[in-house]
Every structure is written in C-alpha cells, then in structure tokens.
Amino acid sequence: MTETITPFTGFGLGLRKEHHADFLGAEQPVDFVEVISENFMACGGRPLRTLDAVRERHPMILHGVSMSLGSPLGLDRSYLDELKILADQTRPLWVSDHLCWTGIPGHGAHDLLPLPYTQEALATCIANLKLAQNVLERPMLVENPSSYLTFPESTMSEWQFLKLLAEESGCYLLLDVNNVFVSSVNHGFDPLEFLDAIPRSKVRQIHLAGHSQGPEGMLIDTHDAPVCAAVWALYAQAIERFGPCATMIERDDAIPALDELMAELALARETASIAA
Amino acid sequence: MSLIEAQRAFIAEIAADDETGSSSLGMKIYRGAYRERLAAALAVSFERTRRWIGAAMFDLAAAHYILSNPPQSWTLDAYGADFPAALETLFAQDPEVAELAWLEWHMPQAFAARDLPELTPADLAAAELCETDWERLRFTMAAGFAAREVHHDCTALWHALREVAADGFAVAATKPATLIVWRRGLSPHFRVLDCDEFAALGRLAAGQTFGETAALAGEQDIARFGGWFAQWLSEGLFSAVRL
C-alpha cells in the first residue's frame, strides 16, 4: 500500500443520532463529520438516507470500532467486505480503526481491548492492517486507545509500537489526545514522550474527548464529559508538534445539545490557532 | 503464552460468572465494562419489554442472557437477536413477554434493513405475465420481513408501552395468529394475520410459487386468496418476482 492520504485540516464532530435532526435541518459550522462505520454497515432505510444527506453538506470520515487489528487469527472477511461496500458508497475522507483487539472467534467483547507490545503483536497488526488496506484499496488511520492494564511481556512502548506499525504497514495515525492522557495517568508515563515519538508525517487526525475518574486513581475513557484542561494543554502541545490537523470532539454518552459541542469545538479552534 | 492463548484467557476472565480474586484492577475495569455494555445494549433494544416486566426482572434476565450468549457479531446492535427466544424460556408462564420482545426486536431491524425496491401492481402489469408465468411466479419479500406465531394481543401492548409502563394493562389472549413485520419506504410496519391468511402468505415467503399457493387455497377460497394477494401488494409486502 503506497497510496498517501492528503492532509485535511479543519474541525469536526462525531455525528451521533441525537444530532441527526440538527444536521438535517440546517447547515452546521463544522468542517467534517465522523461516523461510526458499524452503525451504517449492512444497512439501509433512514439511517443510510441520513448519512447520505449529511455527507452532501460535509466531508465525512468512517471510524470503526470492530476491525480487531490485533487478532492473531486474522480479520473477519465478511466485516471487511461490508466496510468496503460502505466506503465505496460513501467516499469518506478516510477510514480509521483502533490499535486493539475486540474478541476471539465466537466471543466478541465489543470493547477496545489492550495488546501486549511485542513483536508477535506487531507482526499480527501489520499483517491485518495490510490485508484491510488492500481490501479497502486505501490506507487507513489507526488510533491509540485508552488502556487500563499493561503486560509484563511488552518489549516496547505503545508509541514505539505505533511508529513501527505506521512505518511497516503504510497506515497513518489518528492521535487521540485524551487517550494519551488517560493512559499516561493510568500507567505512569510522560505524555510528551508519547507525542515526541510519533512521526509528524503520519498524523492525519486528532480526537479530543472527556474522561471520568475510575477506582484507585485510574481514569476511564468514557466520552461523557467535556474535554478537561489537562487534555486541552496536551492538545496544544500536539498541534505545536504536528501542525494544523483535522481535529474532532467525540461525545458518546451524556450527549449534550449540539450548541454545547459547537462551543467546545470553538475552543479547539482557538487552542489550535494559538498553538500552531 | 502465544497472543491467541493470552486473548482466550483474557476473554474467559472478563466473561466468567465469578470474579477471580487475583484479577488486577485493570482487568476488573474491562470485566465490568463487558457486562455494562451488553446489559445496556439489551436495555436499549428492549425498552418496552423492560417496562412490561419491570427493571429488576429484566436485569436478571439480561444477566442470565449475557452469561449464556457471548456476542457473536461485529456489531453490538445484533446482540439481542436471541433475547426474545431466551425470554420464551425464562417467562414460560407469561408468553406475551417473548411475543412483545420479538416485535420490539424486529421493528428496528426492519427500520435499518438493506434497501429493496417495492413491487407494485404497476410493476406486475408491466411484466405482461401470461397464465403459465403466474403459475411459476415466486416472490421476494419486502425489506425486514419477519413473521412469528402469537397468542396475545401484543400489538396493543406495544402501543400501551410506547412511553410509560402500562401498569394495570391486561393483555388479552387471542386465537393463534401470525404477527408480521416489514418495512415500506422508510417506515417499519406490523400487522396480525389470521391463520388462513398467513398460511398463504407464508408459502409465498417460503419460496413456493404463486400457482402452488393458489392451488392450496382451493377453488372455494380462490376469491379470498385473490383479495389477500391484492392487499399484500397494496401494503408493499413484496420487493420482487422471479420466474
């Protein structure tokens, strides 16, 4: 996969059904929207009509949660085929998913489960990503997830793993700044060390989101709150390093009125403008 | 331990009935998230059923289902597919529960089913079918078509539970009938058919020809069959024909 993804800058939102009417009823001041791929795969009727109407007005990104790039038994081919159909139909700016695994054959977890950062896991992810990119006929973006445990067998850091994955597979990176922050607190690393190791040429998108306080000082990536001050500060650091980059607010629970998210997006614009 | 062995052990731990004392804090978080996510998916998919049997009973049924039904699909939206069947066993003394849950499951399935064209009377007229063609004609059902036998007025229960718990609502037992769900345009629909009508429609849905189905209706009932067929067409119950 030698294709490239042309950088796209701007500020967008994750489109959730609570805001479909807002987006269908009027032009919204966003530069792009991101939708969850699985919500529109193997689907028709009103959901697909809504997506078609929104993408007539806004560039759109497909963001998946179920590819399971870290599955050593390989990817679900029927999943890939459905994603390919959707991508061909909807012509997204790009297609993304996570550095994780989501289950084993016959038992899914519907969660972004953590990987040990080993050579075996790296080879698995590279092979799966190459297959996915070949089937989709486009390079993908891979996002760093939040995690709540680490593995003693890991032989490299998450950022080293991501860098090698991008170099070897030809993929690009979706940097979730909130996830970097959450994992840095949970595992006690310096988030700036993470950012410093990520190759500038590979970052095409940034996610911003809120998190919540879990047990024993652990942070949980809940997407149910506004972006906190520490994550805004880390976002500024990311923009300083990577330059202007498509930036998006994710909210998946306790979803507020669209105006509230627009205000948060304005803050992202302001932060990026100062930092760039 | 290989990666796949580690992943099998991880899944076994987060899905196990009893938490092992050695679970790390991180593992406890993944374990709790697994249950919460699946329980929430069921509660969202079966809001009316939850109102009817009450949150406590529903949550017990959901916990039982989660233990015995690991997610199989790549989409969480598919997780409740077998929940109505599980309720049939768990609420064997209250069969309307499974009937309601079946309806509640299939309405959104029809809402988001892949698009299919609607077969109209004009399409059939334009096909200029001869008598022999009609004998051999087979039908493809509308998007999201599904059917099941019911013994209660679960459509009344469906309406009663639209926004609030239907305290005091008495669900009426009915003669055995068949509840069908399908989508027309962008809207899902349902209707209850008596046994005779569904005996005919069910044959077409199962792939029997128009000729075979009409013959089974018998000469005496051919006019009734013709009336049903016209109604099915007018309701958008078919998407295509094939010879």
Interface residues (C-beta under 8 A of the other chain):
Chain A: E38 N39 M41 A42 C43 G44 G45 R46 P47 L48 R49 S66 G70 S71 P72 L73 D76 Y79 W101 T102 G103 I104 G106 H107 G108 A109 H110 D111 L113 L115 P116 T118 E120 A121 T124 S147 Y148 L149 T150 F151 N186 G214 P215 E216 M218 I220
Chain B: S2 L3 I4 A6 Q7 R8 F10 I11 I14 A15 S24 L25 G26 M27 K28 I29 Y30 A33 Y34 R37 L38 A41 P70 P71 Q72 S73 W74 T75 L76 D77 Y79 F111 A112 A113 R114 D115 L116 A143 R183 L186
